[in-house]
Amino acid sequence: MTTFQLLMLGASAFFAFKIYEHIQTLQDPEPADNKETPEETRSADAFSVFSPESLILRADESFEEGDMQKALALLTEANAKAKSNPDVLFKIGYILQQLNDNDEALKYYKEALELDKKNDYIHNSVASIYRANGEFISAKMHLNESLAIDSQNAITYYNYGNLLVDMNHPDEAIEMYKRAIEINPDFDEAKEELQKLS
């Protein structure tokens, strides 16, 4: 598996957990009372009867089905209704990254990170974009932040190893791959990369 696929796997697990959370909190939309003022009719709520939670749930389902455009549209609507939700911003960024719009994805990741600085998934995702753009120092900074949050995340060590290979630091990369394998002995991708450097 590539780093990108591992990030997708981690994000999919994250989405599955969020789907479960949202199912637990879903409520039926409130019926309209037809007494809205003109200002209220211009709000995001006026364009959809769905709550942000139900929109997120539907977006997660669309993502799982592989319909990235629909998931993105639903998340964008949820974001318009429930601003400052780091999970929604992260998901939008992640889908944009899958659609190869790294610049736009990075904007959403940074916004999510402002709201949730202790999210290692976001730091890993930001690092992957910086790595793809050749901004290795910035990528390294975010991987260090991710490890400070969760020092037992094998994927972060794997991603760090890949970054160090790109930076032409094979000895340091070997240590990162070894650490990933110590944490997850079944981490075949890390074993493959380690074998390439041995």
C-alpha atoms as one frame of an Amber mdcrd trajectory, in Angstrom:
protein
   0.000   0.000   0.000   1.180   3.507  -0.732   1.151   6.330   1.801  -1.896
   7.691   0.041  -3.726   4.371   0.424  -2.756   4.172   4.090  -4.090   7.669
   4.666  -7.287   6.618   2.880  -7.540   3.576   5.131  -7.061   5.707   8.241
  -9.567   8.284   7.034 -12.071   5.549   6.159 -11.817   4.214   9.699 -12.252
   7.758  10.971 -15.329   8.228   8.724 -16.812   4.909   9.889 -16.459   6.023
  13.501 -18.041   9.375  12.671 -20.935   7.629  10.907 -21.558   5.661  14.089
 -21.404   8.860  16.167 -23.830  10.651  13.864 -26.309   7.786  13.854 -26.434
   8.085  17.627 -27.334  11.785  17.467 -29.714  11.951  14.501 -33.025  13.710
  14.976 -35.876  14.321  12.570 -35.851  17.789  11.011 -38.139  20.300  12.689
 -41.304  21.060  10.670 -41.410  24.512   9.117 -43.830  26.864  10.822 -44.038
  29.280   7.857 -43.309  32.206  10.173 -39.759  32.837   9.015 -38.550  36.356
   8.539 -36.908  37.317   5.222 -33.478  37.077   6.891 -34.182  33.517   8.019
 -35.280  32.456   4.532 -31.856  33.466   3.209 -29.951  31.260   5.659 -28.442
  27.916   4.679 -31.242  26.185   6.618 -33.813  27.613   4.229 -32.347  25.673
   1.305 -32.454  22.265   2.970 -34.562  20.603   5.637 -31.694  18.288   6.549
 -29.729  18.897   9.705 -25.930  19.152   9.489 -25.717  15.768  11.225 -27.898
  14.033   8.644 -25.971  15.703   5.810 -22.708  14.422   7.291 -24.156  10.935
   7.612 -25.295  10.978   3.983 -21.877  12.305   2.931 -20.140   9.490   4.807
 -22.371   6.951   3.058 -21.611   8.512  -0.347 -17.893   8.444   0.456 -18.079
   4.755   1.359 -19.879   4.122  -1.952 -17.102   5.945  -3.821 -19.214   8.935
  -4.888 -16.728  11.666  -3.985 -18.594  14.492  -5.747 -21.844  13.791  -3.899
 -20.001  13.451  -0.585 -18.252  16.760  -1.226 -21.536  18.517  -2.053 -23.209
  17.194   1.093 -20.264  18.147   3.295 -20.141  21.613   1.763 -23.810  22.060
   2.627 -23.201  20.756   6.161 -20.315  23.192   6.514 -22.562  26.077   5.462
 -25.045  25.101   8.176 -22.615  24.221  10.972 -19.540  26.363  10.658 -16.412
  25.645  12.689 -16.765  21.864  12.716 -13.227  20.475  12.359 -14.467  17.003
  11.360 -16.454  18.422   8.439 -13.539  20.609   7.356 -11.157  17.627   7.545
 -13.495  15.469   5.473 -13.875  18.179   2.829 -10.098  18.528   2.683  -9.629
  14.777   2.463 -12.082  14.416  -0.429 -10.506  17.356  -2.253  -7.140  15.648
  -1.838  -8.583  12.458  -3.355  -9.795  14.597  -6.263  -6.220  15.938  -6.711
  -7.063  19.478  -5.595  -4.244  19.698  -3.057  -4.221  23.495  -2.801  -7.887
  23.657  -1.873  -7.551  20.599   0.391  -4.713  22.282   2.278  -6.915  25.317
   2.974  -9.575  23.126   4.596  -6.988  21.107   6.535  -5.452  24.300   7.916
  -8.878  25.596   8.927  -9.640  22.274  10.638  -6.266  22.361  12.368  -6.996
  25.820  13.763 -10.036  24.310  15.479  -8.476  20.965  16.459  -4.717  21.251
  16.881  -4.473  17.814  18.539  -5.775  15.773  15.600  -2.996  13.535  14.288
  -5.053  12.603  11.184  -5.088  16.243  10.114  -1.363  16.672  10.761  -0.628
  13.523   8.704  -2.805  14.781   5.858  -1.181  18.217   5.847   2.237  16.533
   5.847   1.292  14.400   2.843   0.410  17.504   0.817   3.588  19.299   1.835
   5.598  16.194   0.931   3.903  15.990  -2.486   4.749  19.670  -3.038   8.406
  19.132  -2.050   8.020  21.262   1.094   9.874  18.766   3.248  10.538  20.982
   6.280   6.830  21.771   6.649   5.950  18.091   6.176   8.472  17.126   8.860
   7.047  19.684  11.265   3.540  18.223  10.930   4.748  14.641  11.283   6.564
  15.656  14.476   3.323  17.218  15.725   1.453  14.020  14.882   3.967  11.932
  16.840   3.726  14.330  19.788  -0.033  13.687  19.822   0.202   9.898  19.331
   3.626   8.303  19.557   2.132   4.857  18.835   0.740   5.617  15.381   2.497
   3.245  12.989   1.200   5.104   9.941   2.898   8.309  11.065   6.249   6.514
  11.368   5.711   4.975   7.932   4.891   8.368   6.432   7.915   9.844   8.169
  10.092   7.103   6.674   8.761   7.917   3.197   9.506  11.597   3.738  13.053
  10.815   4.855  13.588   8.695   1.742  12.503  11.683  -0.357  14.918  13.840
   1.641  17.727  11.339   0.913  18.159  10.297   4.566  17.960   6.500   4.217
  19.446   5.648   7.627  16.844   7.747   9.434  14.122   6.314   7.186  15.154
   2.781   8.187  14.648   3.685  11.853  11.183   5.049  11.130  10.139   1.928
   9.208  11.490  -0.276  12.011   9.492   1.700  14.559   6.318   1.339  12.442
   6.860  -2.444  12.328   7.489  -2.605  16.093   4.101  -0.975  16.660   2.340
  -2.992  13.950   4.171  -6.256  13.141   1.747  -6.884  10.238   2.619  -3.619
   8.491   3.617  -5.141   5.136   4.143  -1.805   3.365   6.676  -0.714   5.981
   8.432  -4.077   5.639   8.621  -3.629   1.857  10.097  -0.145   2.160  12.555
  -1.337   4.791  13.649  -4.175   2.536  14.327  -1.709  -0.294  16.736   0.190
   1.944  18.500  -2.832   3.483
